[in-house]
Amino acid sequence: MLEVARQLAEQKSRGTTRQNTVIFLAFDLEEDGIVIIVVVVVVVVVVVVVVVVVVVVVVVVVVVVVVVVVIVVAVVVFVVVFVVVVFVVVVVVVVVVNILWWWW
């Protein structure tokens, strides 16, 4: 970088004019602060993404559990209703058969 700056200064002293602007910058460990800030921002973004993913996974698991519970409850209710209906039909058939048996 210093060599390029020296050559540009030499060209200027010979009277060469440039059509563009050249800016030289040098840092004295200030970039370490920038690196630390970038690392902190990246860590925060990663933590936020992980938290969002965990929340989404928990919500999906809760929804799946609720759906499974609803299905199980529906099956149990169906089985109970079916058993009750079959029992009532059997009782009615037995009563009708007994009535007809005694009537004939």
C-alpha positions in Angstrom: 0.0 0.0 0.0 2.8 2.4 0.8 4.5 1.6 -2.5 1.4 2.5 -4.4 1.0 5.7 -2.5 4.7 6.6 -3.2 4.2 5.9 -6.9 1.1 8.1 -7.0 2.9 10.9 -5.2 5.8 10.6 -7.7 3.4 10.8 -10.6 1.8 13.9 -9.0 5.2 15.6 -8.7 5.8 15.0 -12.4 2.6 16.7 -13.2 0.4 13.7 -14.0 -3.2 14.4 -13.1 -5.6 11.6 -12.3 -9.2 11.3 -13.5 -10.3 9.6 -10.3 -9.7 9.9 -6.5 -7.7 7.4 -4.6 -8.2 7.2 -0.8 -5.8 5.2 1.4 -7.0 3.9 4.8 -5.0 2.3 7.5 -6.3 0.8 10.7 -4.5 0.4 14.0 -6.4 -2.5 15.7 -9.7 -0.7 15.4 -10.9 -3.5 13.2 -10.7 -5.9 16.2 -13.6 -3.9 17.7 -15.5 -4.3 14.4 -14.8 -8.0 14.4 -16.0 -8.4 18.0 -19.2 -6.5 17.1 -19.8 -8.7 14.0 -19.2 -11.8 16.1 -21.6 -10.6 18.7 -24.2 -9.8 16.1 -23.8 -13.2 14.4 -24.1 -15.0 17.8 -27.2 -13.1 18.6 -28.7 -13.9 15.2 -27.8 -17.6 15.6 -29.4 -17.6 19.1 -32.5 -16.0 17.8 -32.8 -18.5 15.0 -32.3 -21.4 17.4 -34.9 -20.1 19.7 -37.4 -19.6 16.8 -36.7 -23.2 15.6 -37.2 -24.6 19.1 -40.4 -22.7 19.5 -41.7 -23.9 16.1 -40.7 -27.5 17.0 -42.5 -27.3 20.3 -45.6 -25.8 18.7 -45.6 -28.6 16.1 -45.2 -31.3 18.8 -48.0 -29.8 20.8 -50.3 -29.7 17.8 -49.5 -33.3 16.9 -50.1 -34.4 20.5 -53.5 -32.5 20.6 -54.5 -34.1 17.3 -53.5 -37.6 18.6 -55.5 -37.0 21.8 -58.5 -35.9 19.9 -58.3 -38.9 17.6 -58.0 -41.2 20.6 -60.9 -39.6 22.4 -63.0 -39.9 19.3 -62.2 -43.6 18.9 -63.0 -44.2 22.6 -66.3 -42.3 22.3 -67.2 -44.3 19.1 -66.4 -47.6 20.8 -68.4 -46.7 23.9 -71.4 -45.6 21.8 -71.1 -48.7 19.6 -71.0 -51.0 22.7 -74.0 -49.1 24.2 -76.0 -49.4 21.0 -75.2 -53.1 20.6 -76.2 -53.6 24.3 -79.5 -51.8 23.8 -80.2 -53.8 20.6 -79.5 -57.0 22.4 -81.7 -56.1 25.3 -84.5 -55.1 23.0 -84.2 -58.3 21.0 -84.2 -60.4 24.2 -87.3 -58.5 25.5 -89.1 -58.9 22.2 -88.2 -62.6 21.9 -89.4 -63.1 25.5 -92.7 -61.2 24.9 -93.3 -63.2 21.7 -92.4 -66.4 23.4 -94.9 -65.8 26.2 -97.5 -64.5 23.8 -97.5 -67.4 21.5 
